[in-house]
């Protein structure tokens, strides 16, 4: 069995990424230790991990509610699964030791960033479905100017 020499000489991109991640975490920890001291850095890391566990627990409860709604109403809205996945990834990154992963996890915990990422990568809805949201097609609503009276339209015979 002959292996390609070119593959053996070049380290895999994943390995380089992992090495860069570890070096960034070490540098970030050094900066935090320099600012807060050892006890402060360790305490901050523990507090952020506790917040991550709490977020993950809340996401689990929310996922159960979403599953119940999907069972009652049919298929989930586009993007719902991606929003949940990104939020869970953010919570897990907050649990994992390291301040760089904590910052990325906190960013993923923000709904606004999840909306942007879902729009960019999910190709579906830009907001997660909520029980109190009414989703209308473009022909089912119109914008009113202040002071204008709404028009009543007769229902068409379409079902």
C-alpha positions in Angstrom: 0.0 0.0 0.0 1.5 3.3 -1.1 0.4 6.5 0.5 0.5 9.9 -1.1 3.6 11.7 0.2 1.9 15.1 -0.2 -0.8 14.2 2.4 1.8 13.0 4.9 3.8 16.3 4.7 0.9 18.7 5.2 -1.0 18.6 8.5 -4.7 18.4 8.2 -6.7 21.7 8.3 -8.7 20.4 11.2 -5.6 19.8 13.3 -4.3 23.4 12.5 -7.7 24.8 13.5 -7.7 22.9 16.8 -4.2 24.1 17.5 -5.2 27.7 16.8 -8.2 27.3 19.1 -6.1 25.9 22.0 -3.6 28.7 21.6 -6.3 31.3 21.5 -7.9 29.9 24.7 -4.5 29.9 26.5 -3.9 33.5 25.4 -7.4 34.6 26.5 -7.0 32.8 29.9 -3.7 34.7 30.3 -5.3 38.0 29.7 -8.2 37.3 32.1 -5.7 36.1 34.8 -3.7 39.3 34.2 -6.8 41.4 34.8 -8.6 39.5 37.5 -6.0 37.2 39.0 -6.1 33.4 39.3 -9.1 33.2 41.7 -11.1 35.8 39.7 -10.5 34.0 36.4 -11.4 30.6 37.8 -14.5 32.0 39.5 -15.6 33.7 36.3 -15.1 30.5 34.4 -17.3 28.6 36.9 -20.0 31.3 36.8 -20.1 31.2 33.0 -20.3 27.4 33.1 -23.2 27.6 35.5 -25.0 30.0 33.2 -24.4 27.6 30.3 -25.9 24.7 32.3 -29.0 26.8 33.1 -29.4 27.9 29.4 -29.1 24.2 28.3 -31.8 23.2 30.9 -34.1 26.0 29.7 -33.5 25.0 26.1 -34.5 21.4 26.9 -37.8 22.6 28.4 -38.4 24.9 25.4 -37.6 22.0 23.1 -40.3 19.9 24.8 -42.9 22.6 24.3 -41.9 23.0 20.7 -42.2 19.3 20.2 -45.6 19.3 21.7 -46.7 22.1 19.3 -45.3 20.3 16.3 -47.2 17.2 17.2 -50.4 19.2 17.6 -50.0 21.5 14.5 -48.0 19.4 12.1 -44.5 20.1 10.7 -42.3 22.7 12.4 -41.6 26.1 10.7 -38.5 26.4 8.7 -35.5 27.4 10.8 -36.9 26.2 14.2 -34.6 23.3 14.4 -31.6 25.4 13.4 -32.4 28.0 16.0 -32.6 25.4 18.7 -29.4 23.8 17.5 -27.5 27.1 17.5 -28.8 28.0 21.0 -27.8 24.5 22.3 -24.3 24.9 20.8 -24.0 28.3 22.4 -24.9 26.8 25.8 -22.5 23.9 25.4 -19.7 26.3 24.4 -20.4 28.3 27.6 -20.0 25.1 29.6 -16.7 24.1 28.0 -13.8 25.7 29.8 -12.2 28.5 28.0 -13.0 32.2 27.5 -12.9 32.2 23.7 -15.5 29.4 23.6 -17.5 31.4 26.2 -17.6 34.5 24.0 -18.7 32.4 21.0 -21.3 30.7 23.2 -22.7 34.0 24.5 -22.9 35.3 21.0 -24.8 32.2 19.9 -27.2 32.7 22.8 -28.3 36.0 21.4 -31.4 35.5 19.3 -30.4 38.3 16.9 -27.2 36.4 15.8 -29.2 33.2 15.5 -31.6 34.9 13.2 -28.8 36.2 11.0 -27.1 32.7 10.9 -30.5 31.0 10.2 -31.1 33.4 7.4 -27.6 32.9 6.0 -27.3 29.1 6.4 -30.8 27.8 7.0 -32.5 29.3 4.0 -35.8 29.3 6.0 -37.6 31.5 8.3 -35.8 34.3 10.1 -37.6 33.9 13.4 -38.4 30.8 15.5 -42.1 29.9 15.7 -43.8 31.0 18.9 -47.3 30.0 20.1 -48.6 33.6 20.1 -47.3 34.4 16.5 -49.7 34.5 13.6 -48.0 34.0 10.3 -49.7 35.6 7.3 -49.0 35.3 3.7 -48.2 38.6 1.9 -51.7 38.7 0.3 -53.4 38.3 3.7 -52.3 41.7 5.2 -51.8 45.3 4.2 -50.2 48.3 5.8 -52.4 51.2 7.0 -51.5 54.8 7.3 -52.2 56.4 10.7 -55.8 57.6 10.9 -56.9 55.5 7.9 -59.9 53.3 8.3 -59.5 49.6 7.6 -61.3 48.3 4.5 -63.4 45.2 4.8 -62.8 42.7 2.1 -65.3 40.1 1.2 -63.9 36.6 1.6 -63.2 34.9 -1.7 -64.7 31.5 -2.4 -61.2 29.9 -2.1 -60.4 27.4 0.6 
